[in-house]
Amino acid sequence: MGVPVRLSTDTPISPLSNTLRLSKAIGSIGEIGSLSSQTSPPYVWESSPMKRGTYQILSLCASTTVICIWSAVHRNIPPKRLTGLRSYAMQVAWVFVAFFLPEFMFVYALRQFIDARRLVKKFSRSRTPPKTPRKKGWFAFPREDEGNLGDSELTGNLEAQDSHEQGTSSRNEILRPQSQPFTLVHAFYSLMGGYAFDVTAFDVIRPLENIDDDEADVDVNTALLRNGYYIDQKQTRTRAIISPNGVRFLMEHEPDLTADFSPSSITARSKSNGLSKAFLALQVTWFCVSCVSRLASHLPLTLLEVITAAHGLCTLATYAAWWHKPLNVEEPTFLMGERAREAFAFLRMASSGTGLISSLIEAPWTAPLLDGNSESHSELALALRAAARYGLSEAELKSLQNSDLTKDIETESDSVDTVINLSVKFVSVVMDFDDGGNNLFTVFIVIMPAVYGSVHLLGWNIQFPTLVERSLWRVVTVAICSSGVLLSIIGLCCNALSNVKLRARRLNNLCTSISDFLFVWLFIIPFLYLFSTSYLLVESIRQLFYLPPEAFVIASLSSYFPHFS
């Protein structure tokens, strides 16, 4: 760097004057250098490039979809113990289902939320003082460990019943107080299989016709043989998952076994908390805001962004429904203790069939034949103690048979359900609604495909590689929106034809042919629906390489919304 010195060629310059001018120029350069060293550099704010690349669009959409769906899926506790890669394989299978059917995943989550609310309301009505056996009931008799049974016990006189009540109340004194309310966390935990009996070396009941010849000489109580059942012992470690029906029953008659768990102890088993869910919900919200920002700035969306936005909206709705559900709990909470053994014995016997129901109904005269210290008869004795404590009528007891109150499953798992089996089970669970909420879920099944498909209408006028692909996108989008309505119309037509066949037998053959034709479409439409969603995904990736220049411009509003990128 130097200061230019102009030397005139017309006027002669002496060497002395030339030296003076050169020294002044060097001095001025020194002053500029010293001034620049004493002054701080100016404050500079440089904005990022107003362009985004193809890889940035692809990675943002893919990461938002995978991370959010992976975290949004709150699967139930596996009925069998899963370790290592098996647990991840089960999670991947659920993510696969949620990726292609996000709207039905929301319906599934909404179904669990409504069931959980029902459990909370039912428990709030059942939080009353524990029942005592009725004075004049058919099933009130003293427990075996309260003393020897005599004639007064067989006739059910009031003095023996009073002694039983005193014995029962003495047992209740050692129980923990019901200090915790039954919240949505408890309800979700019950529905996902969170409560179970840990059964080790427990008596197993089998029908008499299943006894082998070498087992015929076993010493069995004659009262049990009369009802066609006998008891043996099976030395295996099993878990008995308590079904929602069993949880409801225990809430009414043994609320202390299921309700006295703090919500913090349940959420501690979850692999996510409210803060992490809030961050993920914020990420999905930011992506949706960025799409709205591009539309407000008159910038085109890519088809991949449209699909991701549709998944994001379903994910937010699923998050809201499963907000209180623990995430990916691997092992249930086991109910243990003497009262738990009695409750398990009663639930399994009451829901195993009419033969065991008869055993419980005839218990007042079979009770003297039972020895409380006999291991071979322990389960029936435990069931009788629980039944006496519950004070159920014969009609109430018969209503419990074949109700699947518990389910015995081996703790070890040899394999994981395949994606196909999991998808079939998922669809069957979604379609198996209670009678009370059948109309509500029918409405959601009809409108959710329409809501999910309507988001894809944002790609109606987007630039496509070819006109054929644009037409296919429009046809597939309309088909997805109308699939729910079409299924409901077919279902209504099948029901109407069934009524016509009952009233007009002359049209029986015609109605049968039409019903069979419509019934076939009930299976074809779901496969077409899955094919349509797959096409939308493939087309969105292909269109990513034929974007107009405006698609790479970054909208200004989305840059100021807090997010992770």
N, C-alpha and C positions, 0 to 999 in steps of 0.2 A: 504494500500500500504506500502511496506517495502523493505528494501535492504536485500537480503539473506546473511547471515553470515555463512560461512562454518566452522564448528568446527571439527578438526581432532580428531579421536579416538585413534590415535597411540601415539601422544605426549601429555603429560599432560600440561594443561594450568592453570596458577595461576589465582586466582580471580581478582587480580589487572589488569593484562593484558587483561583479558576478559572484564572488565569494560571499559578500554580505547578503545578497539575496538568497543564496543557498542555505546560509546559516539561519535566516528567518524562517524559511520553509521547514527546516528540520525542527526548530523550536515549536512551531505551530503543531506539528505532528506529535510531539511529546506532550503538549497540553491536551490534545484530543485523547491520547492514550491514557493519561492520568485521570481524566474526567470519566472515561468509560469504566475504569477499574473501580471507581468510587461509587458508581450508581448501580442499583439492583436491576436485573432484567425485567422487562414489563410482564405483567400477569396475563397469561394467555389461556383461553378456554377454546379448545378445538373440538368441534362436534364430530360424532362418528359418521362414517360414510352413509349416505342416504340410499344405499343399495343393500340388498340381501341376495345371497347366492342360492343356487339350487340345492346344494347340500345343506345349507342352513334351514331351508323350508322343510326338507325331508327329515332331518334329524330332530327338528322341533316338534313336528307332528308325531313322529314315531315315539319319541321319548315321552311326550305328554300322554299319548294313548296308552303305552305299555305301563308306565309308572302309575298312572291313575287307576287303570283297570286292575292292575296287580294289587293295589292297596284297597280298592273298593270292594273286592270280593271277600266277604266275610263268611267263609264256609263253616259248616257245623263241625263239631268235634268228631273225628273219624271213629266209626264203631269199632275199629281194630287199631291197635297201636302201629303207628307209622314212624319210621326212623330214617334218617339220612335222606337219600335221593327219593325215597318213596313219598315223603311228605312234599317235596318240591314237585314231584310228578303229579300229585293230586292237585296242587295249586295251579300248575300249568294247565291241567285239564279244565279247571274251572275258569281260568283266564281265557282259554280258547272258546268256551261257551259264551262268556261275557263279551268277547270281542265280536262275535257274529250275531249275537242276540242280546244287545245291551238293553233294549226296551223290555224284554221279558225278564231280564235280570232285575230290573226295577220292580216289575210286577211281583216277582218272587220275594224281593225285599219288603215290598209293601204288604204282602200277605203275612210275613213274619211280624211286621210291626203291628198290624191289626190284631193278630193272635196274642202278641205280647201285651197290648193294651187290654185285651179281654182278660188275660190272666191277672193283671194288676187289679182290674175292677172286681174280678171274682174273689181275689184274695182279700181285698178291702171289705167285702161283704162277709167273708168267712173268718175275719179276725175277731172271734167271739170266744168266751171262756170254753175250754175243752168240754166235750160232751161227756156225761156220765151215763152208764147203762141204765136203761129205763127200768123202773121198779117192777113193772108188770110185763116186761118184754120177754120175747121167746128165747132170747140169747143171753140172758144175764146169769152168769154162774161164776164162782170164785176161781181164781187162778190156781194152777196145780201147786205152785211153790208156796201158797199161803196155808197149806195144811192138807190133811187127808180128806178125801171126799166121802161124805156120808149120805144118809137118806135125805137129810134136809137139803143138801145141795142138789140131789137128783130131782126133788120136787120143786126146787126153785123158790124156797120160802124167803121172806124178806130179810130174816136175820143173816142168812148166808150171803145175800146180795149186799147187805150193808158191810159185811166183812170184806167183800171184794172191792167195794168202793174205797174203803179205808186203805186197802193194799195198793190200789191204783193211785190214790192220792199220795201215798208215801213214795211211790216211784217217781211221781211228777215233781217232787220236791227237789230232786237232784238235777233236774234239767235246767239249762240256761234260760234266763228270762228272754222274752221276745222283745229285744230292744231295737231291732232294725226293721224299718218298714220294707215292704215288698215293692221294689222299684222296677223300672223298665230293664235295668241291668239284670236283676234276678230273673225277670220273665224271659228275656232273650237267652240267658244262660240255661234256663230250663228247656226252652224250645230247641236249642242246639245240642242237647244231650249232655248238659253240664253236670247233672246229678246222676249218680249211679251207685249201686250196691257192689262192694267188693266182696265177692263170694268165693271163699276158699274152703275146700273140704266140706261143702254144704250138701245136705241131702237133696237128691234128685228124684222126682216123681215120674214114674213111667206107667203106661197102661198095662193091665194084667195080661192082655193078649200079646204084648211084646216081650214077655218073659221067656227066656230060653228054657229048654228042658233041664239043664243043669242048675238053673236058678229056681226051680219049682219048689225045692225043699227049704227055701229061705224062711227064717222065722219072721212072719209078718203078722201084724195086728189083724184080727178077724174083721174088725169094723171096716178097715181099708179094703180088704179083699171083697167084702160085700159090695162095695162101690166100684170094683173093677180096677183098683190101683194099688200099688205097693211102693215102698220107699227103699232106696238103697243109697249108698254113698259113692261119690265120685271125687276123687282126690285130684282136682285140677283147679287152676286159678282162672276164674272167669269174672267178667264184669256184667252186671245186669243194668242196662241203661233204663232209666225211668222215662217213659214216654210222657208227652204232655197230658194225656188222660190220667196217668199215674200221678203226675205232679199236681194236677187239679184235685185228685182224690186226697193226696197227702196234705194239701193246703186246707182242706176241709176238716180232716180228722187227725192229722199229725203236722200241723203248721210249723212246729218247732224244728222239724227235721230239714225243712227247705228254706225257711224264711230267716233264720238267725245266722245269716252270713252277711258280713258288711260288704257294701259295694266296692270298697277299696280292695278287699281280698280277691274279688272277682276280676276287677280291672287290672290288678297286678299280674294276673295270668295272661292278660292280653298282650299282643306284640305291638300294640299301638295305643296311643292315648289321644286325648282331645286336641292337644297342641299339634301333634303330627298330622292329624286329620284336618285341622284348620289350615296348615300350610299347604297340604295337597289340594284342598278345596280352593285355596287362594290361587294356586297355579292354574287350575282348570278355569277359574273365573277370569284370570288374566288372559288366557287364550281366547275365551269368548269375547272379552272386551276388545282384544286386538282385531278380531274379525269384524265386530261392529264398527271399530274405528276405521278400518279399511273401506267399509261400505259408506260410512259418513264422508270419507275423503274422496269418494268416487274412484277408488282403486279396486281392481278385480281380485277376487279370491281364487285360489287354486282349488281344484276338486278335492285334493287331499286335506286342505284346511276345512272344507265343508264337511267331510266325513268325520274329521277329528272334532269339529264343533258339535256334531250330532252325538258322538260318543261322550263328549264333555258334558252336555246337558243331561244325558241319561246317568252319567256318573255322579253329578251333583245331586240328582234326585235320589239315587241309590244311597249316597252318603247320608242324606237327610233321614232316610228310612232306617238305616243301620247305624245311626250315630251312637246309640247306647249299646250296641252289640259288641262283645269282645271279639278281637281280631285273632284268628288262627290259633285258638287254644288247642293244644295237642292232647291233653289228658283231662278227664272230668274230675269233679270233686266227689270223692267217695263218701257215702253215708255209712257210718260204722256204729257199733254199740248194740246193746241188747234190744232197744226199741227199733233200731234199724233192721235187725234180724227178724223181729216179729213182723214189721211192716212188709219186708221183702217176702217172707213166707206167705203172708196173707194175700199180697198182690199177685203173686205167681199162682197160688192155688185158686184164687177167685177168678182169674182170667184164663185158666187152663182148660175149662170144659165143664160139662154138666156133672160128670162123675165126681169131681172134686167139690163142686158146688153142693152136691148132695152130702158129701162128707162134712162140710161146714154146717149145713142145715140140720143134720142129724147129730150135731156135736153134743147136745145136752145129755144124750144117753151113751155116746161113745167116749165122752170125756173120762169116765172112771177107768176105761181100759188103757188110757195113756199114762205112761210113767214119765214124769218130767225129767228124770235122770237118764232115760233111755236115749241113746244117740240115734238109733234107727227110727225113732218116732219123733225126733225133735222138731222137724219142720211143721208137722201137723199141730203139735202142741204149741209152737210159736204162733201159728196162724190162728189158733183158737184163742190164745191170749189177746192178740190184736183185735180179733172180731168182737170179743167180749168188751174190750175197751172202747171200740167204736160204737157199739150199740146199734147195729144196722138191723133193719127189718128184713124179712125173707124176700120181699119184692126188690129192695135195694140191693141185696146180695146177688139175686139172679140177674139184675141189670148189669152187673160187672163182668159176667162171663163173656169170653171171647172179645174183650175190649182192649187187649194188648197194653196192659198197664206196665209191663216190664218186658225186656228183651235180653236174653242171655246170649252173649257173644264172647268167643275166645279172645283173650287179650292180644295174642300174637297174630300178625298178619303175614300171609304168604304171598300176596299179590295186591296190586292196586287196580281199581276199576279202570277200564279203558275209557277213552274219550267218548266212544259211541255209547257204552253203557251209562256213563255219567250223563250224557245228553238226554238219553231216554228217561233216566230217573229224574232229571231236572224238569223235563216237560211234564212227566206224570205228576210230580209234586205241584207244579204250577197249576195244572188243570184239576187237581183233586181238592176242590174247595169245600168248605163247610156250607151247609144249607143256608145258614144265616147270612153269609156274605156272598152267596152265589151271584146275585144280581149285580153287586158292586164290582166283583172281579170280571164278570162278563163285560161290563162297560169298559173297564180298563183294558181288557184284551182287545176290544174293538178299537179303542181310541189310541192306544199306545203305538201301534204300527203307523197310524196316520200322523201322529205327532213326530215320530222318528223320521218318517219319510218326507214330511213337509220341510224339514231342514234341508234336505237334498234338493229342494226346489230352488235354492240359492244358486245352483249350478245350471239353471235353465238356459241362460244366455251367455255362459262362459265360453271362451274360445276352445274348441275341440280340434284334435288333429284332422278329423274328417267329419262330414255332415252325417254319415251313417252312425258314427259313434255318438254324436249329439242326439240323434233320434233314439238310439238305444237307451241312452241315459234318461231321456224324458219318459220313455215307455216303462222302464224299470222303476223309476221313481213313482210314477202313478200307480203301478202294480203294487208296490210296497204300501203306499198310502191306503189303497182300497182292499188289501188282503184281509184285514180284520173284519171289515163290513161284509165282505164276500163270504167269509167263514160263518159269520153269524146268520146271514141269509140262508146259506145252505143248511145250517142246523135247524132254523125255523121251518124250512120247507120239509125236512125229514120228519120233524115232529108233526107237522100238519098232515103229511101223507100217512103217518101212522094212525092218526085219528080218523082219517078218511077210510082206511082199510077196516077199522073197527065198525064203522057205521054203514058203509056201502060195500058189501062183499062182492058185488059185481065188478067193481073196479080194483079188486084185490091184485090181480096180475099186473095191471098197468101201474098201480102205485108201487108195487114191489120192484118193477123194472126201473122206474124213475128213482126210487130210493137207493137202489144199488148203484146207479150211475152217479148220484150225488154223493153217496158214501165213499166212492172211489176218489172223488175230488177232495174229500176231507184229508186224505193222505197225500195227494199230489201237491196241493197248495203249499204245505209246509216245506217240501223239498224245493219247489219253485221259489219260495221266499228265501231260503238259504242260498240258492244259486244266484238270486238277484243281489243280495248283499255282497256276495263274493265278486260279482261283476263290478259293482260300484267300487270296490277296493282296487281291483286290477286296473280299471279305467282311470282312477284317480292317480295311480302311480305312472301310468303311461302318459297322461296329460301333463305331468310335471316336466317333461322334456320338450313341450311345445307351448311354452308360456309366452305371452306377449311381454314387451318391455315394461309395461306398467305394473306387472305382477311382482317385479323385483324392487319396487319402490317401497320404502318403509313408511308406514303411517306414523304421524308425529304423536298422536294421543296415546297409543299403546306403549310408547317408550317411557312414559312417566308413571305408569302403573307398576307398583312393586311386584316383582316376580323373580323366578329363577330361570336362567337361560344358559 
